[in-house]
Protein backbone atom coordinates (compact mmCIF):
# COMPACT_ATOMS: atom_id res chain seq x y z
CA UNK A 1 0.00 0.00 0.00
CA UNK A 2 1.42 3.40 -1.02
CA UNK A 3 0.23 6.85 -0.06
CA UNK A 4 -0.77 9.58 -2.44
CA UNK A 5 -0.64 13.15 -1.21
CA UNK A 6 -1.47 16.71 -2.07
CA UNK A 7 -0.19 19.91 -0.45
CA UNK A 8 -1.73 23.37 -0.57
CA UNK A 9 -0.79 26.83 0.63
CA UNK A 10 -2.66 27.62 3.82
CA UNK A 11 -5.41 30.21 3.34
CA UNK A 12 -9.17 30.60 3.76
CA UNK A 13 -10.05 28.94 0.44
CA UNK A 14 -7.80 25.93 0.96
CA UNK A 15 -9.24 25.36 4.44
CA UNK A 16 -12.57 24.62 2.74
CA UNK A 17 -10.90 22.39 0.15
CA UNK A 18 -9.10 20.44 2.89
CA UNK A 19 -12.36 20.03 4.82
CA UNK A 20 -14.00 18.61 1.68
CA UNK A 21 -11.10 16.20 1.11
CA UNK A 22 -11.28 14.99 4.72
CA UNK A 23 -15.04 14.47 4.44
CA UNK A 24 -14.67 12.37 1.27
CA UNK A 25 -11.55 10.48 2.41
CA UNK A 26 -12.09 9.44 6.04
CA UNK A 27 -8.68 7.73 6.23
CA UNK A 28 -6.84 10.95 5.29
CA UNK A 29 -3.90 12.04 7.42
CA UNK A 30 -3.60 15.82 7.63
CA UNK A 31 -0.33 17.57 8.44
CA UNK A 32 -0.89 21.29 9.05
CA UNK A 33 2.13 23.60 8.92
CA UNK A 34 2.17 27.41 9.22
CA UNK A 35 2.31 27.99 5.45
CA UNK A 36 0.97 24.72 4.02
CA UNK A 37 -1.25 21.74 4.64
CA UNK A 38 -0.37 18.26 3.34
CA UNK A 39 -2.92 15.47 3.07
CA UNK A 40 -1.87 11.82 2.73
CA UNK A 41 -4.26 9.00 1.82
CA UNK A 42 -3.46 5.34 1.30
CA UNK A 43 -3.76 4.27 -2.36
CA UNK A 44 -6.38 6.76 -3.63
CA UNK A 45 -7.64 10.26 -2.84
CA UNK A 46 -10.85 11.62 -4.35
CA UNK A 47 -11.58 15.35 -4.44
CA UNK A 48 -15.21 15.94 -5.42
CA UNK A 49 -16.37 19.23 -6.91
CA UNK A 50 -19.73 18.98 -5.12
CA UNK A 51 -18.05 18.54 -1.73
CA UNK A 52 -15.78 21.54 -2.26
CA UNK A 53 -18.74 23.64 -3.42
CA UNK A 54 -20.63 22.67 -0.27
CA UNK A 55 -17.73 23.78 1.92
CA UNK A 56 -17.05 26.99 -0.03
CA UNK A 57 -20.69 27.93 -0.51
CA UNK A 58 -20.13 28.78 -4.18
CA UNK A 59 -19.56 27.09 -7.55
CA UNK A 60 -16.07 25.61 -7.90
CA UNK A 61 -14.13 24.49 -10.96
CA UNK A 62 -11.68 21.75 -10.00
CA UNK A 63 -9.02 23.54 -12.06
CA UNK A 64 -9.01 26.11 -9.24
CA UNK A 65 -7.11 23.54 -7.15
CA UNK A 66 -3.98 24.52 -9.07
CA UNK A 67 -4.04 28.11 -7.80
CA UNK A 68 -2.94 27.12 -4.28
CA UNK A 69 -1.33 23.77 -5.09
CA UNK A 70 2.25 23.26 -3.88
CA UNK A 71 2.85 19.63 -4.86
CA UNK A 72 1.19 16.24 -5.26
CA UNK A 73 2.09 12.65 -5.88
CA UNK A 74 0.21 9.89 -7.68
CA UNK A 75 -1.42 9.33 -11.02
CA UNK A 76 -4.04 11.96 -11.84
CA UNK A 77 -7.48 11.13 -13.19
CA UNK A 78 -9.56 14.23 -13.73
CA UNK A 79 -13.14 14.94 -14.79
CA UNK A 80 -15.37 17.96 -14.32
CA UNK A 81 -16.68 16.37 -11.10
CA UNK A 82 -13.68 14.56 -9.57
CA UNK A 83 -9.93 14.95 -9.20
CA UNK A 84 -8.41 11.56 -8.25
CA UNK A 85 -4.89 10.75 -7.16
CA UNK A 86 -4.02 7.05 -7.13
CA UNK A 87 -1.35 4.44 -7.67
CA UNK A 88 -1.93 1.88 -10.41
CA UNK A 89 -1.69 -1.71 -9.17
MARTORSE-399445 format. One record per residue (C-alpha): x, z, y; residue in one letter. Coordinates in steps of 0.1 Angstrom, whole numbers, padded with zeros to 4 digits, always signed. Layout:
BEGIN
XZYa
...
This chain:
BEGIN
+0000+0000+0000x
+0014-0010+0034x
+0002-0001+0068x
-0008-0024+0096x
-0006-0012+0132x
-0015-0021+0167x
-0002-0004+0199x
-0017-0006+0234x
-0008+0006+0268x
-0027+0038+0276x
-0054+0033+0302x
-0092+0038+0306x
-0101+0004+0289x
-0078+0010+0259x
-0092+0044+0254x
-0126+0027+0246x
-0109+0001+0224x
-0091+0029+0204x
-0124+0048+0200x
-0140+0017+0186x
-0111+0011+0162x
-0113+0047+0150x
-0150+0044+0145x
-0147+0013+0124x
-0115+0024+0105x
-0121+0060+0094x
-0087+0062+0077x
-0068+0053+0110x
-0039+0074+0120x
-0036+0076+0158x
-0003+0084+0176x
-0009+0090+0213x
+0021+0089+0236x
+0022+0092+0274x
+0023+0054+0280x
+0010+0040+0247x
-0012+0046+0217x
-0004+0033+0183x
-0029+0031+0155x
-0019+0027+0118x
-0043+0018+0090x
-0035+0013+0053x
-0038-0024+0043x
-0064-0036+0068x
-0076-0028+0103x
-0108-0044+0116x
-0116-0044+0153x
-0152-0054+0159x
-0164-0069+0192x
-0197-0051+0190x
-0181-0017+0185x
-0158-0023+0215x
-0187-0034+0236x
-0206-0003+0227x
-0177+0019+0238x
-0170+0000+0270x
-0207-0005+0279x
-0201-0042+0288x
-0196-0076+0271x
-0161-0079+0256x
-0141-0110+0245x
-0117-0100+0217x
-0090-0121+0235x
-0090-0092+0261x
-0071-0071+0235x
-0040-0091+0245x
-0040-0078+0281x
-0029-0043+0271x
-0013-0051+0238x
+0023-0039+0233x
+0028-0049+0196x
+0012-0053+0162x
+0021-0059+0126x
+0002-0077+0099x
-0014-0110+0093x
-0040-0118+0120x
-0075-0132+0111x
-0096-0137+0142x
-0131-0148+0149x
-0154-0143+0180x
-0167-0111+0164x
-0137-0096+0146x
-0099-0092+0149x
-0084-0083+0116x
-0049-0072+0107x
-0040-0071+0070x
-0013-0077+0044x
-0019-0104+0019x
-0017-0092-0017x
